[in-house]
Amino acid sequence: MKNCIILLLTLTIGISSVSAQENVSIGPIAGVSFANLHGTMENTSTKPGLTVGAFYNYSTKTGFGFSGQLLFTQLGAQTFNKTNEINLNYIQAPLLFTFFFGQFGDRFRPKLFVGPSLNFLVSAKDKDGNSIERPNNMRYYNIFDLGITGGAGFNYELTPKVWLNFDVRYGLGLFNVSRANNENLKNRNLGINLGLSFPLGTYDKKSGRLRTR
């Protein structure tokens, strides 16, 4: 988790240095995730779950921006004709490169975004909340998964400098999350999220400082 946060801050600072000015904001985010596991396992179906966390937004007058997020997301799938579940709970760190449509200062800004997501498994449980483990107490599922996240949405200014953030995103896992022999499973999920962003400050390239509000 420490390495994930360091990477997030490093990328954010690196991107910030490209632009003469930036708008920096932070806020909470929450939503719903519709997840499934694709691969060699049969009779899986979509499982709803929750997403909750916080984000860091960066934007420029050119329309390009960046969002670093730290989320708790419930992934997995329903199994055995929906009689059981695989609940894979992750801490996710999406690093999203964003393009905003319209003009800087517009109250309504549609957006597109894409970027990698670093996913760290917190727990793996069945429908009754029992931990899913091998008899020798080893994990069934890998601790780390790398994914790609892309989507669309909009930011709407509710009051001066306070924005409603809405997006619909699709997450595609790139790694096999199963440790079982001859089994290949990859995470897939559709997410719908709402957030509120509040001003944090403006980055001054000349001084190299973030001027907080």
N, C-alpha and C positions, 0 to 999 in steps of 0.2 A: 504493500500500500504506500509506503514511504517513497519508493522508487517511482511509483505511478504519479504521485503528487509532484515530485521533482521534475519529471518529464513534462507534465502539463504546464508547470510554470516556465520551464525553459523554452518550450515551443511558443508560449504566449509572448514572452519577452522578445524572442527572436522575430516574430511576426510584427510586433509593435515597432521595432526599429526601422521597418521599411517605410512607414508612413510618417508625414510631418505632424499629423494630428490624429488623435483617436478618441473615440467616445467609449468609456469603460463603464460597465454596469454589472451588477450581480443580483441574484435573486433565487427564490425557490421554484421548483418544478415538480409536478405530479401528473400521473396519467395512468392509462391502462395498457397492458401488453397482451397481445394474442399470439401465443408461442406454440411451436411444434418442433419435433425432432425429425430430420430427414435423413434417410440412409437405409441400413439393412434391417432395422426393426419394423415389423409389420403391425398393422392395425393401430397406428397412432392417430390422434386427432388433436385439434387445436385446444389449448388450455389458456383461459384468461388468468391474468395476474396483475399486480400493481407495480408501478414505477414511482419512486419518490427520490428527491435529491436537491442539488443546487447547481447553478451554472454561473459562468463568467463570460460576458459578452464584450466583444470588441468590434467597432465599426469605423469606417472611414467615409469621406465625402465621395469617393470613387464608386461606392457600392459594395466593395469587398469587405469581408469581416471574418471573424473567428469566434467560435464558442467552445470553451472547455467546460466539461460537465463531469460531475461525480454523482452517480445514481445507484440506488438499490433497485434491482429489477428481478422479477420472478419469471423465469423461463421454464422450459421443460415441455411436457406433453401429457395428454390423456392416453391411457393404454388399455389393452384388453377390452375393446368396445366400450370405453369410458367408465369401466368399473374400477380402475385404479389410475394413479397419476405418478409421473416423475416430476418432482418439483426441484428445479435447479435454481437456487437463489444466488445471484451474482452482484458484486460491486463492479459497476461499469464506469469506464472513463472514456467517453467519446470525445474525440478531437475533431471538431467540425469546421470545415472551411465553407464560408457562406457568401452568397451574392444576394444583395438586396436590390429589388427593382424600385423604380421611381427616383425621386430626388431626395438628397440629404435634407432632413427637416420636415419631410412629408409626414402627416399623421398616420398614414396607412402604408406599410412597406411589405409587399409580398417578398418571399425569399425562397431560395433553393440552397441545399447544403449537402455535403458529402465528406466523409473522412473515416479514419480508422477508429476502432473501439477496443480498448484493452479491458478484458473481462476476467474477474477473479472470483472463483467459486467460493461461496461462503458456506453453503450447506446443500445436501442432496437428501430429499425426504420423499416418502410415499404419500398417498392420499390421507392416511391417518396421522401423519406427522412423525412417523418412525424413520430414523436415519437409514439410508441405503448404503450398506457396507458389505464387503465380502466376509465370509466366515472367519478369515484370518485377520480381520479388522483393517484390511486395506480398502482404498477407495475404488468405487466402480467408475468414477468420473474424474477427468483431469482437472487440476486446480486452475489452469490458465487456458483461456480461449481468446483468439484474435479474430475480430470481426470487421466488416465494412458496414457503415450506416449511411443511408442517404434518404432524403425526403424533401418536403416542401411545407410551407406555412406562411405565416405573416406575423408582423409586429404591429400593434395598434397602440397609439399613445392615449392612455386614459386621462391623465393629467400631465402637466409639464414635467417631462423627464421620467415619468412612471409608465411603463409599457406592458401591455398584455402580449405574451408570447405564445403562439399556437403553432403546433406542427403535427404532421403525420409522417412517420418514418418507418423504414423497413431495415431490419438488421439481418445480415447474412454472416453466419459463423464460417470461418475458414478452416478450422482445425477439427479433427475427430475428438469429440469430448469423452468418448467411451474408452475405458481401459480393458474391456473384455476382449478376449481373443476372437478374431474373425467378425468383429462388430465395428461398424463405421456409422457414427451419428454426428450430425452437425446442427447447431442451433439455427432456428429461423424465427423471426418475430415481427409483427406489425404493431407499432406503438402510436397512441394518440395522446398528446401531452399539452398541458397548459402551464404557463409560468408567469411570474411577475418580475420585471427587472427594475431595479432602483439605481440611480446614478452613484457611481463610486468616485469618478474623477476624470481628468483629462491628462493624457500623456504629453509631456513637453519634450520633444526630441533634442532641443538645444541644451536643456539642463539634464536630460536623461532621467527625469523624475516624473512620478505620477502625482499630479496635484489633486488631492482628494477634496471633495466638496464639504 
